[in-house]
Amino acid sequence: MKRASVWGVLAVLALVVAVVATHHGGGPGTATGGGTGALPWERDLPTALARAGSEKKLVMVDFYTDWCGWCRRFDQNTLSDSNVQRALERVVSVRLNAEKDGREAAQRFNVDGYPTILFLNARGDEVGRIPGYLEPRPFLAEIENIMEKV
């Protein structure tokens, strides 16, 4: 009987570790942000805007939160896609945690769901928005629509 309870405790501990790893493991901005390591992420919006101005590009702002499962899925499935990464070479990418370092920007742009992807010109004006999670192909179509308008 004692042996069975030890195994039960071990099973519960294993389950807890698995849940914690799933929810906290490598959120956006980390190496597991899928294959997002291939994208050159800026750390703050002013730097991204300045770079966009000098390179004559748009800024793509990825608003996320630490607890957002769809944000992790966006990183792992969409941003890691080679076609998406190739398309995003035409923008300056910046990733902002909407509850931490990106709180002020999220409020400024009325971001209230995650992930939310904004496209800004070098002056900081919004020129496009992609709310929520999209698979690579529809995300690429949205990027193309936004780029055509600019």
Stockholm file with secondary structure:
# STOCKHOLM 1.0

chainA/1-150         MKRASVWGVLAVLALVVAVVATHHGGGPGTATGGGTGALPWERDLPTALARAGSEKKLVMVDFYTDWCGWCRRFDQNTLSDSNVQRALERVVSVRLNAEKDGREAAQRFNVDGYPTILFLNARGDEVGRIPGYLEPRPFLAEIENIMEKV
#=GR chainA/1-150 SS CHHHHHHHHHHHHHHHHHHHHHHHTTCTTSTTSTTGGGSCEESSHHHHHHHHHHHTCEEEEEEECTTCHHHHHIIIIIITCHHHHHHGGGEEEEEEETTTTTHHHHHHTTCCSSSEEEEECTTSCEEEEEESCCCHHHHHHHHHHHHHHC
#=GC SS_cons         CHHHHHHHHHHHHHHHHHHHHHHHTTCTTSTTSTTGGGSCEESSHHHHHHHHHHHTCEEEEEEECTTCHHHHHIIIIIITCHHHHHHGGGEEEEEEETTTTTHHHHHHTTCCSSSEEEEECTTSCEEEEEESCCCHHHHHHHHHHHHHHC
//
